[in-house]
């Protein structure tokens, strides 16, 4: 069946003012600030201090499947180590000038996953992860810039931020971190629990714990690099490309330069690439599969209960997206149309489905949901985990 474009609902939440942006709606934020200029919001998340604590962070940093880094700045300069870390491998909390960074917290903690859902006014294809940094007094990672947008939400303590539109992006040599050589701040803010600072790409910033230990949550975004994305897409598409045409050269003459690659063979190869990327169906599937590929070190748990048609929710590690003709989940693609497509799009957008929608789904759709349940990609709403 033909799949038609969705209409925007009249009560679209992207048009409603929110404390997250100081009274701006997500639509206004995207129009005025996204990739344009910073925004400081006081008490964007008033309950931020209740979301995470140091103990949670230390437990995550000790796990093999969690990316963590330890940064120490002292008389001997900057030092960087990669986790996992036991508590005994870290400096005393009272020692100034060190930072623990834990990446992908949204994959492991429900509170971090729920926090990231507040930023889904940006397409899921652009959302990356939630990183949490704990710093002792004076701790930070030095003045730097990111190639992506970032929201910096203060969780505990205070952090002093200096920011600026940096023209000189040269980095200090022989340092294990990407620290700017000549940082020139233009503005300075002190963030307290609940405050949030948005920075567009390449806005230089330097955050330092001010007045004791502090914890900051960073919501970061994916920025595919064109060459790398193209290479990955071509590799995926080539696995599915069905063209067994063989090279022929009946007009080839005898040559005195046998090591030279024939121009006809170059043209043959170029034509093959053109035909490959001209297959829009293959390209659409490859893109969706790449964008929903689970992160490294991610695996899914077996379900705790047998499948019974009812309310379901996606696992917090599951990536699910769609286009006009396909549904993509955890690196796999499925052709979808009609009522089944609408059902799957609802699941992708809301990350859950009520029982009334599931029990009325077609037999093939219910079979697909059961397969995903058995793989641990989604759960019955009454399951824990």
Secondary structure, 3 states (H helix, E strand, C coil): CCCCCCCCCCCCHHHCECHHHCCCEHHHHHHHCCCCCCEEECCCCCCHHHCCCHHHHHHHHCCCCCCEEEEEEECCEEEEEECCCCHHHCCCCCCCCEEEEECCHHHCCHHHHHHHHCCCCCCCCCEEEEEEEEECCCCCCCCECCCCCEEEEEEECCEEEEEEECCCCCECCCCCCCCECCCCCCEEEEECCCCEEEECCCEEEEEEECCCCEEEEEEEECCCCHHHHHHHHHHHHHHHCCCCCCCCCCCCCCCCCCCCCCHHHHHHHHHHHHHHHHCHHHHHHHHHHHHCCCCCCCCCCCCCCCCCCCCEEECCCCCEEECCCEEEECCEEEECCHHHHHHHHHHHHHCEECHHHHHCCCHHHHHHHHHHHHCCCEEECCCCC
